Amino acid sequence: AQKITQTQPGMFVQEKEAVTLDCTYDTSDPSYGLFWYKQPSSGEMIFLIYQGSYDQQNATEGRYSLNFQKARKSANLVISASQLGDSAMYFCAMSDNQAGTALIFGKGTTLSVSS
Amino acid sequence: EAGVTQSPTHLIKTRGQQVTLRCSPISGHTSVYWYQQALGLGLQFLLWYDEGEERNRGNFPPRFSGRQFPNYSSELNVNALELEDSALYLCASSPRRVASRSYTDTQYFGPGTRLTVL
């Protein structure tokens, strides 16, 4: 069965520093997509970045990059130059052909950025 | 471009009642998804609608149902509310591209409806 594991319940970082949020996944399907979402205290899930299983390059979107290590089944999110507004819950999610379009989410990591 | 909208924002109901939540997708998106985010249970997939049809369903009882309208907006109905139905209900939409590559579809979420069942 598909599974997403986020082992860091909470992470703390200072402004302007980089932070890595860990995500490992499990699927037997060679075709899958990996997603990261940010959920501020308001509740809305904000899409950050996507990585496809066949993508050769690691995905990047502004200050967000995805460190995709296929053999290790990991898809860590790297946030560079953290800002106070980055404080939120971050979710890693996956979809594969078995799941169809359903996203399977990890339990999330709470990121706290301090000045 | 307007994002996914949901109404109402908050809702308080009592056990046994019925509730209807509404979602309007991003313009041009034909797929709508519903997720439940209950405390301690994380985000769980509820339902997927595309082109007016229910395409997939998560592991939820039949009292969770919904529909999608010709304009692609959607309703989620929950009958016979139970205390454990208290949760944030999130709606998401995506454009439908190639069915064989549906796992690549990015889902964009609305602000959610927070349901409290007393």
Interface residues (C-beta under 8 A of the other chain):
Chain A: D29 S31 Y32 G33 F35 Y37 S42 G43 E44 M45 I46 F47 Y50 G52 F91 A93 S95 D96 N97 A99 G100 T101 A102 L103 I104 F105 G106 K107 G108
Chain B: S31 Y33 Y35 G42 L43 Q44 F45 W48 R55 N56 G58 L88 L90 A92 S94 S100 R101 S102 Y103 T104 D105 T106 Q107 Y108 F109 G110 P111 G112 R114
